Amino acid sequence: MTRKIPAAGINLFQLIYILIREYEEKSGTKALNLSLGNPDLIPFKEVREFKSRIQLKTDYDLHTYAEDKNLNQFCEGMIRAFTGVELSKHAHLRATPIAGIKTATAILPLACGLHLKGRGEFHVVTHLPAYDVMGTWSSSYLGSNRIVWPLSSEDGMAMKMDRLQEALKKAGVERPDLIFVIRPGNPAARGASRQEWLDLIEFCQPRGIRLVNDGAYTTLRDVNSHDHVPLAQVAKDFPDLEWAELYSVSKSFSDPGARLGTMVGSREFIEDYTLIKGNTDSGPVPTMMAAYGELFSDEKLTRRMLDDLYRIYQARLDYLVPRLKKAGLRPACETTAGFFTLWQTPDFAFGINLVEESANRKVTKSELFNRLVIERTGVVGVHFQGPALGRAAPESFIRYAVCTDVLDPEFQVRLDAALIQVEPRYL
């Protein structure tokens, strides 16, 4: 028997798990895992209590298919808590519950009419470097055309319209069907300003381009600053814009097991999505939706939880970022939202010329660096490759996250000792 999907298509994170296992088996020591992009925490006690109470109820709607039901005004509550937008005040907007952002992302091209227009004529714009679910689905799985909108450390990984226009010109495309971004970003934990959204809206609206933001990390920001503005806060004021933004309880409440979120956007876009979703999944778990709907009705409690979780990650970032800078790593951008830190891959580490050695081993410089750091110190990151941007070689990056307790004294002792060994240098 032969496989239909090449084994070479191994998920990046599956490779990381293999490298961790190899280190721990060889060293007999637990790795210092800064690769996780999933919360190491669990939902607050109040959330667990809401779930317990709801689960024991006998209402039929709590134990059947949720489909696109909006139990306990879940969608309105989540949008209000995450963005401050009151859905009921905007007749041109719609929202629907989703069973996680990744699942929703996979069918967005179909909700934009890929199957009607034809794969060869359909174009999706996405960023690189990125956690590339949309890129994989649009090009590899659905067989349409993916256009890379580059992010660069030269710009602090910001969304630059000139780079988008250059990418479209190179592809010979004036009007892509979908522009999909992740803000705050992954792996580049940078938010989006109001002006960045306005520039992008000004580009998309007159051309009828659908704009989508993966807002998984929306709440992991300082709400009193302007480091990140949710797309919904800006897009709601443009009735002719075709747009959507996706949220989830996974990162915002340390609850990825709930498989629950919301998609909000322009009415026609959400209705198109709901039609495709109806033939894809039967909605999230209704008891989960109802429990969070009840939570969101208590705005003060919800705000406290979101603020407390943000403070936990910020305290971890306040420790890790200065340590990595002191060790000699060069940031690709500053972390303004989310829980990731992104660094340019050095050219030398452990006294090894990574440029030459990566060419000899036929692996990217970022993967070589990550492998060496794991093998020699147990510090685990995730390596990413950026687009070439006309350079001799593409930019390469290493992502370190704070989804582990970096404030633990034992962890800090081991990390400080490990960083001394790396000795990163740049040409």
BAFI-526493 format. One record per residue (C-alpha): y, x, z; residue in three letters. Coordinates in steps of 0.05 Angstrom, whole numbers. Each point is the difference from the previous one (the first is absolute). Last residue first. Example, Ala and Ser with C-alpha at 12.3 -4.5 7.8 and 13.67 -1.06 7.14 Angstrom:
2
+--------+--------+--------+------+
!      Y !      X !      Z ! resn !
+--------+--------+--------+------+
!    -21 !    273 !    143 !  SER !
!    -69 !    -27 !     13 !  ALA !
+--------+--------+--------+------+
This chain:
427
+--------+--------+--------+------+
!      Y !      X !      Z ! resn !
+--------+--------+--------+------+
!    787 !    552 !    210 !  LEU !
!    -18 !    -39 !     62 !  TYR !
!    -35 !     25 !     63 !  ARG !
!    -48 !    -34 !     49 !  PRO !
!    -26 !     42 !     59 !  GLU !
!    -61 !    -44 !     14 !  VAL !
!    -24 !     35 !     63 !  GLN !
!     60 !    -17 !     44 !  ILE !
!     -9 !    -73 !    -20 !  LEU !
!    -70 !     -2 !     31 !  ALA !
!     22 !     25 !     68 !  ALA !
!     56 !    -52 !      3 !  ASP !
!    -49 !    -54 !    -22 !  LEU !
!    -52 !     18 !     53 !  ARG !
!     51 !     -1 !     57 !  VAL !
!     31 !    -64 !    -26 !  GLN !
!    -67 !    -37 !     -3 !  PHE !
!    -15 !     20 !     71 !  GLU !
!     68 !    -25 !     23 !  PRO !
!     -8 !    -69 !    -34 !  ASP !
!     65 !    -14 !    -35 !  LEU !
!    -34 !      5 !    -69 !  VAL !
!    -37 !    -64 !     16 !  ASP !
!    -27 !    -18 !    -68 !  THR !
!     30 !    -40 !    -56 !  CYS !
!     56 !     51 !     -5 !  VAL !
!     -9 !     17 !    -73 !  ALA !
!     -1 !     67 !    -38 !  TYR !
!      7 !     -2 !    -75 !  ARG !
!     -7 !     63 !    -42 !  ILE !
!     36 !      6 !    -67 !  PHE !
!     -4 !     30 !    -69 !  SER !
!     54 !      1 !    -53 !  GLU !
!    -28 !      4 !    -70 !  PRO !
!     -5 !     68 !    -34 !  ALA !
!     40 !     35 !    -55 !  ALA !
!     54 !    -53 !     12 !  ARG !
!     19 !    -55 !    -47 !  GLY !
!     -3 !    -53 !     54 !  LEU !
!    -73 !     17 !     14 !  ALA !
!    -19 !    -63 !     39 !  PRO !
!    -17 !      7 !     74 !  GLY !
!    -66 !     19 !     31 !  GLN !
!    -21 !    -22 !     69 !  PHE !
!    -40 !     33 !     56 !  HIS !
!    -18 !    -37 !     63 !  VAL !
!      2 !     35 !     67 !  GLY !
!    -51 !     27 !     50 !  VAL !
!     12 !     54 !     51 !  VAL !
!    -69 !     30 !     16 !  GLY !
!     28 !     71 !      1 !  THR !
!    -38 !     43 !    -50 !  ARG !
!    -39 !    -51 !    -41 !  GLU !
!     53 !    -55 !      4 !  ILE !
!     58 !     47 !    -17 !  VAL !
!    -40 !     30 !    -58 !  LEU !
!    -20 !    -68 !    -28 !  ARG !
!     71 !    -26 !      4 !  ASN !
!     29 !     61 !    -34 !  PHE !
!    -52 !     -3 !    -56 !  LEU !
!     13 !    -74 !    -10 !  GLU !
!     75 !     12 !     -5 !  SER !
!     -7 !     58 !    -48 !  LYS !
!    -42 !    -43 !    -46 !  THR !
!    -72 !     21 !    -13 !  VAL !
!    -28 !     45 !    -54 !  LYS !
!    -25 !     52 !     50 !  ARG !
!     34 !     58 !    -36 !  ASN !
!     63 !    -41 !    -14 !  ALA !
!      3 !    -22 !     72 !  SER !
!     -8 !     73 !     22 !  GLU !
!     58 !     24 !    -43 !  GLU !
!     49 !    -53 !     24 !  VAL !
!    -27 !      2 !     71 !  LEU !
!     14 !     74 !      9 !  ASN !
!    -38 !     10 !     65 !  ILE !
!     31 !     32 !     63 !  GLY !
!    -24 !    -59 !     42 !  PHE !
!     46 !    -42 !    -43 !  ALA !
!     41 !     17 !    -62 !  PHE !
!     32 !    -45 !    -53 !  ASP !
!     16 !    -55 !     51 !  PRO !
!    -15 !    -74 !    -14 !  THR !
!     64 !    -40 !      6 !  GLN !
!     -3 !    -45 !     60 !  TRP !
!     -5 !    -74 !     14 !  LEU !
!      2 !    -33 !     68 !  THR !
!    -30 !    -69 !      9 !  PHE !
!     12 !    -53 !     54 !  PHE !
!     46 !    -50 !    -34 !  GLY !
!     75 !      5 !     -9 !  ALA !
!     52 !     56 !     -9 !  THR !
!    -49 !     58 !     -5 !  THR !
!     40 !     56 !    -32 !  GLU !
!    -21 !     22 !    -69 !  CYS !
!    -43 !     54 !    -32 !  ALA !
!      3 !     37 !     66 !  PRO !
!    -11 !     76 !     -1 !  ARG !
!    -53 !     27 !     46 !  LEU !
!     18 !     63 !     39 !  GLY !
!    -33 !    -11 !     68 !  ALA !
!     67 !    -22 !     28 !  LYS !
!      2 !    -55 !    -52 !  LYS !
!    -69 !    -23 !     20 !  LEU !
!     18 !     -1 !     74 !  ARG !
!     66 !    -35 !    -13 !  PRO !
!    -36 !    -56 !    -38 !  VAL !
!    -56 !    -10 !     50 !  LEU !
!     37 !    -14 !     65 !  TYR !
!     54 !    -48 !    -24 !  ASP !
!    -53 !    -31 !    -45 !  LEU !
!    -43 !    -18 !     60 !  ARG !
!     60 !    -31 !     37 !  ALA !
!     16 !    -39 !    -64 !  GLN !
!    -71 !    -27 !     -4 !  TYR !
!      2 !    -28 !     70 !  ILE !
!     72 !    -25 !     -8 !  ARG !
!    -20 !    -40 !    -62 !  TYR !
!    -56 !    -33 !     38 !  LEU !
!     46 !    -21 !     57 !  ASP !
!     52 !    -27 !    -49 !  ASP !
!    -50 !    -43 !    -37 !  LEU !
!    -30 !    -26 !     65 !  MET !
!     68 !    -16 !     30 !  ARG !
!     23 !    -35 !    -63 !  ARG !
!    -62 !    -45 !      0 !  THR !
!     10 !    -18 !     73 !  LEU !
!     73 !    -20 !    -13 !  LYS !
!    -17 !    -39 !    -63 !  GLU !
!    -53 !    -43 !     33 !  ASP !
!    -18 !    -43 !    -60 !  SER !
!    -26 !     65 !    -31 !  PHE !
!    -57 !      2 !     51 !  LEU !
!    -22 !    -71 !    -17 !  GLU !
!     -3 !     17 !    -74 !  GLY !
!    -37 !     63 !     18 !  TYR !
!    -55 !    -42 !     32 !  ALA !
!     -1 !    -50 !    -57 !  ALA !
!     -9 !     55 !    -52 !  MET !
!    -56 !     33 !     39 !  MET !
!    -35 !    -67 !     10 !  THR !
!      6 !    -13 !    -75 !  PRO !
!    -34 !     64 !    -23 !  VAL !
!     38 !     20 !    -62 !  PRO !
!     -2 !    -37 !    -67 !  GLY !
!    -57 !    -25 !    -42 !  SER !
!     -3 !     60 !    -47 !  ASP !
!      4 !     15 !    -74 !  THR !
!      3 !    -65 !    -40 !  ASN !
!     53 !    -31 !     44 !  GLY !
!     35 !     68 !      2 !  LYS !
!     16 !     -7 !    -75 !  ILE !
!     34 !    -67 !     11 !  LEU !
!     35 !     24 !     63 !  THR !
!     28 !     60 !    -38 !  TYR !
!     31 !    -44 !    -54 !  ASP !
!     30 !    -45 !     55 !  GLU !
!     28 !     61 !     35 !  ILE !
!     32 !     25 !    -64 !  PHE !
!     29 !    -69 !    -16 !  GLU !
!     32 !     -8 !     68 !  ARG !
!     31 !     69 !      7 !  SER !
!    -27 !     40 !     58 !  GLY !
!    -42 !      3 !     63 !  VAL !
!    -70 !     26 !      9 !  MET !
!    -27 !     -4 !     71 !  THR !
!    -53 !     36 !     40 !  GLY !
!    -69 !     -1 !     31 !  LEU !
!    -63 !     41 !     -2 !  ARG !
!     -7 !     -7 !     77 !  ALA !
!    -38 !     66 !      4 !  GLY !
!     64 !     38 !    -18 !  PRO !
!     31 !    -21 !     67 !  ASP !
!     46 !     54 !     26 !  SER !
!     56 !    -53 !      3 !  PHE !
!     46 !     24 !    -55 !  SER !
!    -51 !     46 !    -32 !  LYS !
!    -53 !    -52 !    -16 !  SER !
!     41 !    -63 !     11 !  VAL !
!     19 !      0 !    -74 !  SER !
!     59 !     -9 !    -46 !  TYR !
!      8 !     -5 !    -76 !  LEU !
!     65 !     -8 !    -38 !  GLU !
!      9 !    -39 !    -64 !  ALA !
!     49 !     -2 !    -59 !  TRP !
!     24 !    -37 !    -61 !  GLU !
!     76 !      1 !      5 !  LEU !
!     38 !    -62 !    -23 !  ASP !
!     15 !    -25 !     70 !  PRO !
!     31 !     67 !     22 !  PHE !
!     22 !     -5 !     73 !  ASP !
!    -71 !      0 !     26 !  LYS !
!    -10 !     68 !    -33 !  ALA !
!     42 !     37 !     52 !  VAL !
!    -32 !    -18 !     67 !  GLN !
!    -67 !    -11 !    -35 !  ALA !
!     -1 !     73 !    -23 !  LEU !
!     -2 !     23 !     72 !  PRO !
!     56 !     48 !     19 !  VAL !
!    -21 !     68 !     26 !  HIS !
!     40 !     57 !     32 !  ASP !
!     58 !    -48 !     11 !  HIS !
!     -3 !      6 !     76 !  SER !
!     -5 !    -52 !     56 !  ASN !
!    -69 !    -24 !    -25 !  VAL !
!    -28 !     70 !     12 !  ASP !
!    -62 !      0 !    -43 !  ARG !
!    -74 !    -14 !      3 !  LEU !
!     10 !    -73 !    -17 !  THR !
!     -3 !      7 !    -75 !  THR !
!    -61 !     46 !     -1 !  TYR !
!    -44 !    -44 !    -43 !  ALA !
!     58 !    -19 !    -45 !  GLY !
!    -33 !      8 !    -67 !  ASP !
!     59 !    -17 !    -44 !  ASN !
!     -5 !    -40 !    -64 !  VAL !
!     49 !     -7 !    -58 !  LEU !
!    -14 !    -44 !    -61 !  ARG !
!     40 !     21 !    -61 !  ILE !
!     41 !    -56 !    -33 !  GLY !
!     45 !     50 !    -35 !  ARG !
!     64 !    -27 !     31 !  PRO !
!    -31 !      1 !     70 !  GLN !
!    -36 !     67 !     -1 !  CYS !
!     56 !     52 !     -7 !  PHE !
!     51 !    -34 !     45 !  GLU !
!    -56 !    -12 !     49 !  ILE !
!    -16 !     75 !      1 !  LEU !
!     72 !     19 !     13 !  ASP !
!      6 !    -53 !     53 !  LEU !
!    -65 !     23 !     34 !  TRP !
!     26 !     72 !      3 !  GLU !
!     67 !    -25 !     26 !  GLN !
!    -33 !    -38 !     57 !  ARG !
!    -35 !     64 !     20 !  SER !
!    -74 !     12 !     -7 !  ALA !
!    -44 !     33 !     53 !  GLY !
!    -32 !     68 !     -1 !  ARG !
!    -70 !     14 !     26 !  ALA !
!    -22 !     39 !    -63 !  ALA !
!    -76 !     -9 !      2 !  PRO !
!      6 !    -60 !     -1 !  ASN !
!     70 !    -28 !     -5 !  GLY !
!     44 !    -47 !     40 !  PRO !
!      2 !    -27 !    -54 !  ARG !
!    -59 !     -1 !    -47 !  ILE !
!     19 !    -16 !    -72 !  VAL !
!    -27 !    -43 !    -57 !  PHE !
!     40 !    -12 !    -64 !  ILE !
!    -34 !    -53 !    -43 !  LEU !
!      3 !    -22 !    -73 !  ASP !
!     35 !     62 !    -27 !  PRO !
!     61 !    -13 !    -43 !  ARG !
!     27 !     58 !    -42 !  GLU !
!    -64 !     38 !    -11 !  VAL !
!     -5 !     62 !    -44 !  GLY !
!    -40 !     37 !     54 !  ALA !
!     50 !     57 !      2 !  LYS !
!     57 !    -50 !      3 !  LYS !
!    -34 !    -37 !     57 !  LEU !
!    -10 !     64 !     39 !  ALA !
!     73 !     22 !    -12 !  GLU !
!     25 !    -68 !     23 !  GLN !
!    -41 !      4 !     64 !  LEU !
!     24 !     71 !     14 !  ARG !
!     72 !    -21 !    -11 !  ASP !
!    -10 !    -58 !     48 !  MET !
!    -18 !     46 !     58 !  LYS !
!    -44 !    -29 !     55 !  MET !
!      4 !     51 !     55 !  ALA !
!    -53 !     54 !     13 !  MET !
!     53 !     46 !     32 !  GLY !
!     30 !      6 !    -70 !  ASP !
!    -23 !     71 !    -13 !  GLU !
!    -64 !    -19 !     38 !  SER !
!    -17 !    -42 !    -61 !  SER !
!    -24 !    -70 !    -13 !  LEU !
!    -20 !    -15 !    -72 !  PRO !
!     -3 !    -69 !    -32 !  TRP !
!    -68 !      4 !    -33 !  VAL !
!    -14 !    -50 !    -56 !  ILE !
!    -68 !    -35 !      2 !  ARG !
!    -26 !    -35 !    -62 !  ASN !
!    -56 !    -51 !      7 !  SER !
!    -74 !     13 !      9 !  GLY !
!    -12 !    -48 !     58 !  LEU !
!    -42 !     49 !     40 !  TYR !
!     28 !     69 !    -16 !  SER !
!     71 !    -17 !    -21 !  SER !
!     26 !    -59 !     40 !  SER !
!    -51 !      5 !     57 !  TRP !
!      6 !     74 !     13 !  THR !
!     75 !      1 !     -6 !  GLY !
!      6 !    -60 !     46 !  MET !
!    -43 !     32 !     53 !  VAL !
!     35 !     67 !     -5 !  ASP !
!     18 !     21 !     70 !  TYR !
!     58 !     33 !    -33 !  ALA !
!     26 !     65 !    -31 !  PRO !
!     16 !    -29 !    -49 !  LEU !
!     36 !    -67 !     -8 !  HIS !
!    -21 !    -60 !    -39 !  THR !
!     22 !    -34 !    -65 !  VAL !
!    -48 !    -50 !    -32 !  VAL !
!     -3 !    -13 !    -75 !  HIS !
!    -38 !    -53 !    -39 !  PHE !
!     -6 !      3 !    -75 !  GLU !
!    -68 !     35 !     -4 !  GLY !
!    -28 !    -45 !     54 !  ARG !
!     15 !    -65 !    -34 !  GLY !
!     56 !    -49 !     12 !  LYS !
!    -43 !    -55 !     29 !  LEU !
!    -44 !     43 !     45 !  HIS !
!     60 !     41 !     23 !  LEU !
!     38 !    -63 !     19 !  GLY !
!     41 !     23 !     60 !  CYS !
!    -48 !    -32 !     49 !  ALA !
!    -54 !     41 !    -36 !  LEU !
!     40 !     64 !     15 !  PRO !
!      6 !    -23 !     73 !  LEU !
!    -76 !     -6 !      9 !  ILE !
!    -15 !     67 !     31 !  ALA !
!     63 !      0 !     43 !  THR !
!    -21 !    -63 !     37 !  ALA !
!    -66 !     32 !     22 !  THR !
!     36 !     62 !     24 !  LYS !
!     53 !    -40 !     36 !  ILE !
!    -47 !    -39 !     46 !  GLY !
!    -30 !    -69 !     -3 !  ALA !
!     64 !    -32 !    -22 !  ILE !
!     43 !    -58 !     26 !  PRO !
!     48 !    -31 !    -50 !  THR !
!     75 !      0 !     -7 !  ALA !
!     51 !    -35 !    -45 !  ARG !
!     73 !     11 !    -18 !  LEU !
!     48 !    -40 !    -43 !  HIS !
!     14 !    -49 !     56 !  ALA !
!     28 !     54 !     45 !  HIS !
!     19 !    -25 !     70 !  LYS !
!    -72 !    -17 !     18 !  SER !
!    -20 !     73 !     -7 !  LEU !
!     45 !     24 !     56 !  GLU !
!      8 !     75 !    -13 !  VAL !
!      3 !     46 !     62 !  GLY !
!    -46 !     49 !    -35 !  THR !
!    -64 !     11 !     39 !  PHE !
!      7 !    -54 !     54 !  ALA !
!     28 !    -52 !    -48 !  ARG !
!    -50 !     15 !    -54 !  ILE !
!    -57 !     -3 !     50 !  MET !
!     22 !    -66 !     30 !  GLY !
!     12 !    -34 !    -67 !  GLU !
!    -69 !     22 !    -24 !  CYS !
!    -37 !    -22 !     63 !  PHE !
!     30 !    -69 !      2 !  GLN !
!    -54 !    -20 !     49 !  ASN !
!    -51 !      3 !    -56 !  LEU !
!     26 !     14 !    -70 !  ASN !
!    -58 !    -23 !    -44 !  LYS !
!    -10 !     42 !    -62 !  ASP !
!    -76 !      2 !      2 !  GLU !
!    -16 !     -6 !     75 !  ALA !
!    -73 !    -16 !    -11 !  TYR !
!    -30 !    -35 !     61 !  THR !
!      0 !     14 !     74 !  HIS !
!     72 !     -7 !     22 !  LEU !
!     13 !    -59 !    -46 !  ASP !
!    -55 !    -39 !     36 !  TYR !
!     36 !      2 !     67 !  ASP !
!    -52 !     17 !     54 !  THR !
!     40 !     51 !     40 !  LYS !
!    -37 !     59 !     30 !  LEU !
!     25 !     50 !    -52 !  GLN !
!     72 !    -20 !     13 !  ILE !
!     -3 !     20 !     74 !  ARG !
!    -34 !     66 !    -14 !  SER !
!     48 !     19 !    -56 !  LYS !
!     61 !    -14 !     42 !  PHE !
!    -30 !     42 !     56 !  GLU !
!    -12 !     58 !    -47 !  ARG !
!     72 !     -4 !    -22 !  VAL !
!     25 !      0 !     72 !  GLU !
!    -43 !     61 !     16 !  LYS !
!     34 !     42 !    -54 !  PHE !
!    -39 !     14 !    -63 !  PRO !
!    -42 !     64 !     -2 !  ILE !
!     24 !     72 !     -8 !  LEU !
!    -26 !     56 !    -46 !  ASP !
!     39 !    -33 !    -56 !  PRO !
!    -24 !     15 !    -71 !  ASN !
!     30 !     55 !    -44 !  GLY !
!    -47 !     51 !     31 !  LEU !
!      9 !     72 !    -24 !  SER !
!     28 !     31 !     63 !  LEU !
!    -70 !     10 !     29 !  ASN !
!     -3 !     59 !     47 !  LEU !
!    -75 !      9 !    -11 !  ALA !
!    -50 !     -6 !     57 !  LYS !
!    -35 !     65 !     15 !  THR !
!    -72 !     20 !    -12 !  GLY !
!     27 !     49 !    -51 !  SER !
!    -49 !    -11 !    -58 !  LYS !
!    -15 !    -73 !     12 !  GLU !
!     73 !    -16 !     14 !  GLU !
!     26 !     36 !    -61 !  TYR !
!    -52 !    -31 !    -47 !  GLU !
!     14 !    -70 !     27 !  ARG !
!     75 !      9 !    -10 !  ILE !
!     -9 !     25 !    -71 !  LEU !
!    -45 !    -60 !    -16 !  ILE !
!     51 !    -49 !     29 !  TYR !
!     54 !     32 !    -42 !  ILE !
!    -42 !     -9 !    -63 !  LEU !
!     -7 !    -74 !     15 !  GLN !
!     75 !     -2 !      7 !  PHE !
!     10 !     25 !    -70 !  LEU !
!    -46 !    -54 !    -28 !  ASN !
!    -56 !     29 !    -42 !  ILE !
!      8 !    -13 !    -75 !  GLY !
!    -44 !     58 !    -17 !  ALA !
!    -60 !    -44 !     15 !  ALA !
!     11 !    -32 !    -69 !  PRO !
!     -4 !    -76 !      0 !  ILE !
!    -58 !    -33 !    -39 !  LYS !
!    -54 !     39 !     37 !  ARG !
!    -64 !     15 !    -36 !  THR !
!    -71 !    -24 !     15 !  MET !
+--------+--------+--------+------+
